Amino acid sequence: MATKAEKIVAGLGGIDNIDEIEGCITRLRTEVHDPEKVDEAALKAAGAHGVVKMGTAIQVVIGTDADPIAADIEDMM
């Protein structure tokens, strides 16, 4: 079974689509190469409370475990 971090990576369009990621209190702040590959439904199914898209900047609201999840995703990159 995929971890929460792996599900979020998939929702962001895969590891190759993620340019940068950082945890910020309750959200993941990401820069992606192709925002069209971001699947909001998949992110919400992975536990996101919300998704904010601003061009290639994507914020995934996930709660207080944002920092550890960001660290897990950075380890995959």
N, C-alpha and C positions, 0 to 999 in steps of 0.2 A: 504494500500500500504506500502511496506517495505521501511524503511529509507535507506539512502546510507550506513550507518554503518552495518545494517542488511544484505544488499546485499553483502557487502565485507566479512562479517563473513561467509555467505553461500559459497562464492567463495573460502574462505580459508579452507573449509571442515567442517564448523560448529564450534560452540563455544568450544566443547570438543577437537577439533583438535589444538586449539591455546594454546600454552604454555606461550608465552610472546608477548606483543605488545607495541610499543612506537611510537610516532610521531617524525619525524625528518625533519623539514623545509617543504619539499614537498613530503615526502614519509612516509609510514608506514613500520617500521622494525618489522618483526615478527619471532618468532620461532614456528614451528609447530611440532606436534608429527609424522604425516605421510604426507610427501610432495606429495605423490601420490593422496591425496584427494584434492589438490589445483587445482581449475578449472580456468585457465587463461582467457578463453572466458567469464566466468561469472564475473570475476573481471573487465575485460575491459567493459563489458555491464553495470557494476555498476559505471563506470566513470574513471577507472584506465587508465592512459596514457601508462603504461608499467608495466611489472612484471619481477623481477630479482630473479631467483632461484639459491641458493647455498646450496645444501643439505637440511637441515631442516630450514635454514634461507631464508626467503622470504621477498623481498622488493616490496611494491606496490606503484608505483609512482602515486600520485593523486592530487598534487598541494598544494596550500597554506592552504587548510583546513585539512591537515593531523593531526595536533594536536587535534582539536576538535573531529575529527572522532575517533582517538585513545582513547580519553577520553570516548566517547560514548561506544566504544567496551569494554573498561576496566570496565565500569559500568555494562555491561551485564555479565561479567565473575564472 
